[in-house]
Amino acid sequence: CLSRRCGRWRGRVTPIQRRRREDTVSISMPDSHTHLETLRGLPTETEWLEFKEAKNSFAVDDLGRYVSALANEANFLGRDASWLVFGVKNTLNPATGLRPVVGSRFAPTATERNEIKRQIAAHTSPSLGLDDPLEVWHPDCSDGARVLLWRIPPAPRGMPIAWKGHYY
């Protein structure tokens, strides 16, 4: 018996738990700064990486389109995730070789972020759940602003993600 009811899985990692562990990327707070600096230093945006200033707001419909596109590209490229970074300019600063941090005040509360995640899950097909974004308090940000790193999981194999019925 392979069900949990008969206890055979007791104390062991089930195939579903193993898949969940493999699909998640855990980045601790000190590493989130390093991850941000690595992304900022890449020479260009890629199919799996987008930078948006989003200083004060960002339309949920636009976010949904990016989630659809980035999830589909992550699947196509065999990546464990794509990244949507808020609070960073898209152009490189020639002096530093990094994209400038401008900071974002988008979705400052957990309630607002939860509502965004609910809308993304409700309007993607198949439904795609997002984790809370990593919040990086960068020294270049003004008061109350931070950088948000949204980790976008890949679409399931053979099942592209649509946003409100359209594939991006």
MDAnalysis code that builds the backbone (N, CA, C; Angstrom):
import MDAnalysis as mda
import numpy as np

u = mda.Universe.empty(504, n_residues=168, atom_resindex=np.repeat(np.arange(168), 3), trajectory=True)
u.add_TopologyAttr("name", ["N", "CA", "C"] * 168)
u.add_TopologyAttr("resid", np.arange(1, 169))
u.add_TopologyAttr("resname", ["CYS", "LEU", "SER", "ARG", "ARG", "CYS", "GLY", "ARG", "TRP", "ARG", "GLY", "ARG", "VAL", "THR", "PRO", "ILE", "GLN", "ARG", "ARG", "ARG", "ARG", "GLU", "ASP", "THR", "VAL", "SER", "ILE", "SER", "MET", "PRO", "ASP", "SER", "HIS", "THR", "HIS", "LEU", "GLU", "THR", "LEU", "ARG", "GLY", "LEU", "PRO", "THR", "GLU", "THR", "GLU", "TRP", "LEU", "GLU", "PHE", "LYS", "GLU", "ALA", "LYS", "ASN", "SER", "PHE", "ALA", "VAL", "ASP", "ASP", "LEU", "GLY", "ARG", "TYR", "VAL", "SER", "ALA", "LEU", "ALA", "ASN", "GLU", "ALA", "ASN", "PHE", "LEU", "GLY", "ARG", "ASP", "ALA", "SER", "TRP", "LEU", "VAL", "PHE", "GLY", "VAL", "LYS", "ASN", "THR", "LEU", "ASN", "PRO", "ALA", "THR", "GLY", "LEU", "ARG", "PRO", "VAL", "VAL", "GLY", "SER", "ARG", "PHE", "ALA", "PRO", "THR", "ALA", "THR", "GLU", "ARG", "ASN", "GLU", "ILE", "LYS", "ARG", "GLN", "ILE", "ALA", "ALA", "HIS", "THR", "SER", "PRO", "SER", "LEU", "GLY", "LEU", "ASP", "ASP", "PRO", "LEU", "GLU", "VAL", "TRP", "HIS", "PRO", "ASP", "CYS", "SER", "ASP", "GLY", "ALA", "ARG", "VAL", "LEU", "LEU", "TRP", "ARG", "ILE", "PRO", "PRO", "ALA", "PRO", "ARG", "GLY", "MET", "PRO", "ILE", "ALA", "TRP", "LYS", "GLY", "HIS", "TYR", "TYR"])
u.atoms.positions = np.array([
    [0.841, -1.183, 0.000],
    [0.000, 0.000, 0.000],
    [0.884, 1.244, 0.000],
    [0.606, 2.184, -0.886],
    [1.401, 3.404, -0.964],
    [0.676, 4.613, -0.406],
    [-0.446, 4.398, 0.226],
    [-1.168, 5.547, 0.765],
    [-0.635, 5.891, 2.148],
    [-0.865, 7.108, 2.556],
    [-0.442, 7.533, 3.889],
    [-1.261, 6.841, 4.962],
    [-2.483, 6.405, 4.600],
    [-3.372, 5.812, 5.565],
    [-2.771, 4.549, 6.171],
    [-2.123, 3.714, 5.371],
    [-1.578, 2.483, 5.932],
    [-0.192, 2.692, 6.531],
    [0.310, 3.923, 6.498],
    [1.524, 4.231, 7.220],
    [2.817, 3.908, 6.504],
    [2.758, 3.431, 5.297],
    [3.978, 3.061, 4.603],
    [4.868, 4.268, 4.326],
    [4.251, 5.453, 4.172],
    [5.035, 6.659, 3.884],
    [5.473, 7.366, 5.164],
    [5.038, 6.846, 6.313],
    [5.335, 7.522, 7.563],
    [6.848, 7.693, 7.732],
    [7.262, 8.949, 7.974],
    [8.671, 9.215, 8.195],
    [9.491, 9.321, 6.922],
    [8.871, 9.096, 5.775],
    [9.590, 9.167, 4.511],
    [9.048, 10.335, 3.689],
    [9.805, 10.725, 2.708],
    [9.365, 11.792, 1.813],
    [8.564, 11.162, 0.682],
    [7.327, 11.607, 0.523],
    [6.478, 11.076, -0.541],
    [6.923, 11.649, -1.882],
    [6.554, 11.016, -2.992],
    [6.903, 11.567, -4.300],
    [6.379, 12.994, -4.494],
    [5.200, 13.295, -3.966],
    [4.644, 14.644, -4.107],
    [5.480, 15.635, -3.307],
    [5.856, 15.290, -2.074],
    [6.690, 16.181, -1.277],
    [8.049, 16.390, -1.940],
    [8.611, 15.320, -2.524],
    [9.897, 15.427, -3.191],
    [9.797, 16.400, -4.357],
    [8.724, 16.287, -5.165],
    [8.548, 17.209, -6.290],
    [8.418, 18.639, -5.804],
    [7.685, 18.853, -4.711],
    [7.525, 20.210, -4.182],
    [8.866, 20.775, -3.737],
    [9.679, 19.953, -3.080],
    [10.989, 20.413, -2.634],
    [11.880, 20.747, -3.826],
    [11.833, 19.934, -4.865],
    [12.668, 20.170, -6.030],
    [12.223, 21.400, -6.791],
    [10.916, 21.724, -6.764],
    [10.388, 22.847, -7.531],
    [10.583, 24.189, -6.837],
    [10.937, 24.180, -5.564],
    [11.043, 25.446, -4.866],
    [12.490, 25.889, -4.796],
    [12.675, 27.174, -4.854],
    [13.995, 27.753, -4.671],
    [13.928, 28.535, -3.388],
    [14.724, 28.141, -2.438],
    [14.685, 28.850, -1.179],
    [15.892, 29.769, -1.123],
    [15.615, 31.035, -0.930],
    [16.671, 32.028, -0.858],
    [16.516, 32.735, 0.472],
    [17.527, 32.636, 1.301],
    [17.456, 33.296, 2.602],
    [17.684, 34.793, 2.411],
    [17.395, 35.566, 3.441],
    [17.501, 37.013, 3.321],
    [18.894, 37.478, 2.921],
    [19.993, 36.989, 3.523],
    [21.297, 37.466, 3.059],
    [21.533, 37.107, 1.586],
    [21.048, 35.962, 1.154],
    [21.231, 35.540, -0.224],
    [20.357, 36.325, -1.190],
    [19.258, 36.915, -0.714],
    [18.388, 37.668, -1.615],
    [19.118, 38.895, -2.162],
    [19.971, 39.515, -1.362],
    [20.778, 40.643, -1.842],
    [21.756, 40.174, -2.923],
    [22.391, 39.044, -2.687],
    [23.338, 38.492, -3.662],
    [22.612, 38.131, -4.948],
    [21.434, 37.533, -4.820],
    [20.645, 37.151, -5.991],
    [20.244, 38.395, -6.780],
    [19.814, 39.439, -6.093],
    [19.451, 40.691, -6.750],
    [20.656, 41.259, -7.502],
    [21.811, 41.295, -6.872],
    [23.005, 41.847, -7.522],
    [23.394, 41.014, -8.745],
    [23.232, 39.701, -8.670],
    [23.523, 38.839, -9.823],
    [22.587, 39.162, -10.978],
    [21.291, 39.295, -10.692],
    [20.323, 39.609, -11.746],
    [20.577, 40.994, -12.328],
    [20.871, 41.966, -11.477],
    [21.141, 43.333, -11.951],
    [22.347, 43.384, -12.873],
    [23.296, 42.492, -12.679],
    [24.526, 42.505, -13.459],
    [24.465, 41.759, -14.779],
    [23.350, 41.063, -15.040],
    [23.248, 40.359, -16.322],
    [23.209, 41.381, -17.458],
    [23.831, 41.060, -18.597],
    [23.941, 42.056, -19.671],
    [22.614, 42.467, -20.304],
    [21.639, 41.586, -20.319],
    [20.337, 41.902, -20.921],
    [19.229, 41.205, -20.157],
    [17.998, 41.685, -20.363],
    [16.845, 40.902, -19.925],
    [16.841, 39.640, -20.772],
    [16.230, 38.597, -20.251],
    [16.144, 37.344, -20.996],
    [14.689, 36.907, -21.053],
    [14.460, 35.744, -21.633],
    [13.109, 35.195, -21.679],
    [12.595, 34.866, -20.286],
    [13.490, 34.694, -19.334],
    [13.104, 34.313, -17.971],
    [13.345, 35.425, -16.945],
    [13.688, 36.639, -17.407],
    [13.988, 37.724, -16.490],
    [13.472, 39.050, -17.040],
    [12.674, 39.756, -16.219],
    [12.138, 41.076, -16.579],
    [12.360, 42.032, -15.420],
    [12.762, 43.250, -15.763],
    [12.899, 44.328, -14.781],
    [11.829, 45.374, -15.042],
    [11.196, 45.845, -13.992],
    [10.183, 46.897, -14.078],
    [10.431, 47.892, -12.950],
    [10.297, 49.176, -13.271],
    [10.465, 50.180, -12.217],
    [9.332, 50.078, -11.204],
    [8.094, 50.053, -11.662],
    [6.926, 49.903, -10.772],
    [7.098, 50.712, -9.490],
    [7.438, 51.979, -9.643],
    [7.754, 52.815, -8.478],
    [6.608, 52.881, -7.480],
    [5.381, 53.070, -7.976],
    [4.235, 53.181, -7.072],
    [3.122, 52.200, -7.386],
    [3.006, 51.812, -8.650],
    [1.902, 50.915, -9.023],
    [2.305, 50.069, -10.229],
    [1.504, 49.050, -10.456],
    [1.676, 48.182, -11.615],
    [0.335, 47.493, -11.827],
    [-0.188, 47.557, -13.041],
    [-1.513, 46.992, -13.326],
    [-1.491, 45.472, -13.168],
    [-2.502, 44.950, -12.484],
    [-2.580, 43.506, -12.269],
    [-2.700, 42.764, -13.603],
    [-3.402, 43.353, -14.582],
    [-3.492, 42.713, -15.902],
    [-2.113, 42.591, -16.553],
    [-1.305, 43.621, -16.420],
    [0.062, 43.547, -16.963],
    [0.872, 42.498, -16.213],
    [0.722, 42.468, -14.899],
    [1.415, 41.464, -14.100],
    [0.999, 40.062, -14.537],
    [-0.304, 39.856, -14.760],
    [-0.802, 38.551, -15.203],
    [-0.222, 38.136, -16.548],
    [-0.100, 39.092, -17.469],
    [0.503, 38.792, -18.776],
    [1.966, 38.376, -18.618],
    [2.699, 39.110, -17.769],
    [4.102, 38.754, -17.532],
    [4.217, 37.390, -16.861],
    [3.344, 37.107, -15.914],
    [3.368, 35.800, -15.243],
    [3.148, 34.691, -16.267],
    [2.172, 34.853, -17.150],
    [1.909, 33.866, -18.188],
    [3.139, 33.661, -19.069],
    [3.700, 34.755, -19.565],
    [4.851, 34.664, -20.468],
    [6.068, 34.056, -19.766],
    [6.356, 34.517, -18.560],
    [7.545, 34.036, -17.853],
    [7.404, 32.577, -17.427],
    [6.203, 32.170, -17.011],
    [5.980, 30.762, -16.643],
    [6.148, 29.864, -17.865],
    [5.618, 30.299, -18.998],
    [5.733, 29.498, -20.219],
    [7.177, 29.411, -20.693],
    [7.915, 30.511, -20.598],
    [9.322, 30.497, -21.007],
    [10.163, 29.636, -20.065],
    [9.894, 29.697, -18.770],
    [10.636, 28.861, -17.820],
    [10.447, 27.390, -18.157],
    [9.221, 27.005, -18.499],
    [8.953, 25.626, -18.886],
    [9.697, 25.283, -20.175],
    [9.574, 26.143, -21.173],
    [10.194, 25.908, -22.477],
    [11.712, 25.771, -22.356],
    [12.317, 26.583, -21.484],
    [13.773, 26.580, -21.323],
    [14.261, 25.570, -20.282],
    [13.322, 24.875, -19.626],
    [13.706, 23.876, -18.628],
    [14.257, 24.492, -17.338],
    [13.868, 25.712, -17.030],
    [14.340, 26.397, -15.819],
    [13.415, 26.081, -14.645],
    [13.945, 26.218, -13.445],
    [13.115, 25.982, -12.261],
    [12.273, 27.207, -11.912],
    [12.553, 28.356, -12.537],
    [11.769, 29.565, -12.282],
    [12.189, 30.667, -13.251],
    [11.308, 31.660, -13.360],
    [11.620, 32.934, -14.006],
    [11.514, 33.992, -12.928],
    [12.011, 35.195, -13.219],
    [11.992, 36.262, -12.228],
    [11.442, 37.544, -12.816],
    [10.569, 38.191, -12.062],
    [10.047, 39.509, -12.388],
    [10.481, 40.418, -11.239],
    [11.309, 41.415, -11.564],
    [11.932, 42.250, -10.543],
    [11.334, 43.650, -10.614],
    [10.724, 44.089, -9.516],
    [10.144, 45.428, -9.411],
    [11.091, 46.321, -8.613],
    [11.238, 47.571, -9.090],
    [12.053, 48.535, -8.372],
    [13.454, 48.676, -8.939],
    [13.670, 48.159, -10.160],
    [14.974, 48.234, -10.816],
    [14.761, 48.682, -12.254],
    [15.579, 49.653, -12.700],
    [15.494, 50.112, -14.091],
    [15.995, 49.022, -15.026],
    [15.532, 49.076, -16.273],
    [15.902, 48.074, -17.257],
    [17.232, 48.375, -17.947],
    [17.747, 49.566, -17.806],
    [18.972, 49.934, -18.516],
    [20.179, 49.827, -17.594],
    [21.293, 49.395, -18.141],
    [22.526, 49.284, -17.366],
    [23.156, 50.659, -17.173],
    [23.698, 50.883, -16.005],
    [24.490, 52.071, -15.746],
    [25.910, 51.762, -16.231],
    [26.417, 52.484, -17.239],
    [27.737, 52.158, -17.780],
    [28.857, 52.257, -16.748],
    [28.713, 53.137, -15.772],
    [29.762, 53.314, -14.769],
    [29.888, 52.109, -13.836],
    [28.735, 51.503, -13.474],
    [28.760, 50.388, -12.516],
    [28.579, 49.034, -13.179],
    [27.993, 49.019, -14.379],
    [27.682, 47.743, -15.035],
    [26.458, 47.069, -14.444],
    [25.726, 47.790, -13.606],
    [24.516, 47.256, -12.971],
    [23.317, 48.104, -13.359],
    [22.135, 47.522, -13.241],
    [20.906, 48.291, -13.419],
    [20.642, 49.093, -12.148],
    [20.284, 50.369, -12.286],
    [20.040, 51.182, -11.090],
    [18.791, 50.738, -10.323],
    [18.897, 50.763, -9.021],
    [17.766, 50.479, -8.141],
    [17.010, 51.779, -7.922],
    [15.705, 51.759, -8.173],
    [14.867, 52.932, -7.928],
    [13.898, 52.690, -6.780],
    [13.665, 51.437, -6.431],
    [12.744, 51.095, -5.356],
    [11.304, 51.075, -5.821],
    [10.494, 50.302, -5.151],
    [9.083, 50.174, -5.487],
    [8.248, 50.233, -4.221],
    [7.133, 50.943, -4.326],
    [6.154, 50.978, -3.233],
    [4.911, 50.179, -3.603],
    [5.020, 49.374, -4.648],
    [3.907, 48.553, -5.117],
    [3.575, 47.490, -4.070],
    [2.299, 47.342, -3.780],
    [1.788, 46.314, -2.861],
    [2.588, 46.268, -1.559],
    [2.518, 47.333, -0.770],
    [3.343, 47.393, 0.439],
    [2.876, 46.492, 1.587],
    [1.622, 46.050, 1.558],
    [1.126, 45.243, 2.679],
    [0.897, 43.795, 2.256],
    [0.918, 42.927, 3.232],
    [0.654, 41.509, 2.967],
    [-0.745, 41.321, 2.395],
    [-1.702, 42.109, 2.850],
    [-3.073, 42.012, 2.333],
    [-3.105, 42.305, 0.836],
    [-2.407, 43.356, 0.413],
    [-2.376, 43.696, -1.018],
    [-1.671, 42.613, -1.835],
    [-0.560, 42.103, -1.329],
    [0.157, 41.038, -2.054],
    [-0.690, 39.770, -2.132],
    [-1.405, 39.440, -1.063],
    [-2.283, 38.264, -1.087],
    [-3.405, 38.428, -2.101],
    [-3.962, 39.625, -2.219],
    [-5.021, 39.879, -3.212],
    [-4.466, 39.730, -4.629],
    [-3.268, 40.208, -4.863],
    [-2.633, 40.049, -6.183],
    [-2.434, 38.569, -6.489],
    [-1.923, 37.824, -5.516],
    [-1.705, 36.388, -5.730],
    [-3.028, 35.672, -5.985],
    [-4.101, 36.097, -5.285],
    [-5.418, 35.500, -5.490],
    [-5.897, 35.758, -6.916],
    [-5.732, 36.995, -7.396],
    [-6.160, 37.324, -8.756],
    [-5.351, 36.563, -9.802],
    [-4.059, 36.426, -9.575],
    [-3.224, 35.664, -10.515],
    [-3.720, 34.219, -10.569],
    [-3.948, 33.620, -9.436],
    [-4.424, 32.230, -9.405],
    [-5.803, 32.102, -10.046],
    [-6.671, 33.097, -9.831],
    [-8.037, 33.025, -10.353],
    [-8.106, 33.198, -11.860],
    [-7.192, 33.976, -12.439],
    [-7.283, 34.297, -13.864],
    [-6.255, 33.601, -14.741],
    [-5.439, 32.725, -14.154],
    [-4.536, 31.925, -14.976],
    [-5.147, 30.549, -15.170],
    [-4.861, 29.991, -16.312],
    [-5.384, 28.669, -16.618],
    [-4.307, 27.850, -17.305],
    [-3.907, 26.709, -16.712],
    [-4.285, 26.231, -15.381],
    [-3.822, 27.213, -14.302],
    [-4.505, 27.154, -13.174],
    [-4.248, 28.094, -12.090],
    [-2.794, 28.013, -11.630],
    [-2.181, 29.173, -11.492],
    [-0.780, 29.244, -11.075],
    [-0.696, 30.036, -9.782],
    [-0.180, 29.411, -8.759],
    [-0.017, 30.080, -7.476],
    [1.369, 30.685, -7.352],
    [1.431, 31.907, -6.858],
    [2.702, 32.566, -6.625],
    [3.025, 32.577, -5.144],
    [4.306, 32.503, -4.839],
    [4.767, 32.712, -3.471],
    [4.860, 34.209, -3.218],
    [5.016, 34.585, -1.954],
    [5.267, 35.981, -1.653],
    [6.566, 36.399, -2.332],
    [6.614, 37.612, -2.842],
    [7.873, 38.058, -3.437],
    [8.925, 38.271, -2.352],
    [10.176, 38.110, -2.730],
    [11.257, 38.451, -1.820],
    [11.345, 39.972, -1.773],
    [11.413, 40.521, -0.604],
    [11.549, 41.966, -0.442],
    [12.994, 42.259, -0.050],
    [13.654, 43.070, -0.859],
    [15.039, 43.426, -0.588],
    [15.091, 44.914, -0.276],
    [15.519, 45.234, 0.926],
    [15.659, 46.631, 1.340],
    [17.052, 47.066, 0.932],
    [17.133, 47.719, -0.207],
    [18.408, 48.111, -0.801],
    [18.765, 49.524, -0.350],
    [20.051, 49.811, -0.132],
    [20.434, 51.155, 0.320],
    [20.096, 52.271, -0.677],
    [19.942, 51.940, -1.950],
    [19.606, 52.967, -2.950],
    [18.120, 53.299, -2.992],
    [17.307, 52.578, -2.258],
    [15.867, 52.828, -2.238],
    [15.555, 53.998, -1.312],
    [14.533, 54.769, -1.692],
    [14.069, 55.839, -0.813],
    [13.250, 55.220, 0.322],
    [12.891, 56.041, 1.298],
    [12.122, 55.550, 2.448],
    [10.836, 54.870, 1.999],
    [10.576, 53.703, 2.552],
    [9.345, 52.977, 2.260],
    [9.378, 52.183, 0.966],
    [10.430, 52.315, 0.197],
    [10.536, 51.572, -1.060],
    [11.513, 50.411, -0.883],
    [11.324, 49.382, -1.693],
    [12.202, 48.213, -1.679],
    [12.157, 47.588, -3.054],
    [12.954, 46.574, -3.258],
    [12.937, 45.810, -4.508],
    [12.142, 44.539, -4.240],
    [11.234, 44.211, -5.162],
    [10.450, 42.976, -5.056],
    [10.950, 41.990, -6.101],
    [11.288, 40.807, -5.669],
    [11.694, 39.725, -6.569],
    [10.568, 38.690, -6.598],
    [9.806, 38.698, -7.679],
    [8.720, 37.726, -7.833],
    [9.286, 36.486, -8.523],
    [9.221, 35.355, -7.854],
    [9.637, 34.084, -8.449],
    [8.425, 33.493, -9.164],
    [8.562, 33.288, -10.482],
    [7.466, 32.748, -11.281],
    [7.777, 31.282, -11.576],
    [6.967, 30.358, -11.056],
    [7.240, 28.940, -11.317],
    [6.973, 28.595, -12.781],
    [7.608, 27.546, -13.286],
    [7.374, 27.170, -14.683],
    [5.977, 26.596, -14.881],
    [5.475, 26.747, -16.094],
    [4.207, 26.106, -16.457],
    [4.413, 24.587, -16.412],
    [3.360, 23.839, -16.133],
    [3.500, 22.374, -16.191],
    [3.849, 21.939, -17.616],
    [4.605, 20.870, -17.736],
    [4.980, 20.370, -19.062],
    [3.731, 20.093, -19.890],
    [3.745, 20.602, -21.111],
    [2.643, 20.358, -22.032],
    [1.377, 21.143, -21.747],
    [1.431, 22.054, -20.770],
    [0.238, 22.830, -20.398],
    [0.628, 24.296, -20.234],
    [0.655, 25.062, -21.307],
    [1.022, 26.468, -21.157],
    [0.012, 27.217, -20.288],
    [0.495, 28.257, -19.664],
    [-0.327, 29.085, -18.784],
    [-0.957, 30.211, -19.603],
    [-2.261, 30.381, -19.454],
    [-2.971, 31.472, -20.110],
    [-3.375, 32.495, -19.057],
    [-3.410, 33.756, -19.441],
    [-3.939, 34.821, -18.594],
    [-5.229, 35.306, -19.240],
    [-6.336, 35.108, -18.550],
    [-7.662, 35.480, -19.031],
    [-7.899, 34.962, -20.450],
    [-7.513, 33.699, -20.671],
    [-7.781, 33.020, -21.932],
    [-6.774, 33.254, -23.046],
    [-5.748, 34.064, -22.800],
    [-4.739, 34.337, -23.817],
    [-3.386, 33.842, -23.345],
    [-2.621, 33.253, -24.273],
    [-1.308, 32.741, -23.974],
    [-0.266, 33.786, -24.342],
    [0.670, 34.021, -23.435],
    [1.717, 35.017, -23.683],
    [3.074, 34.360, -23.671],
])
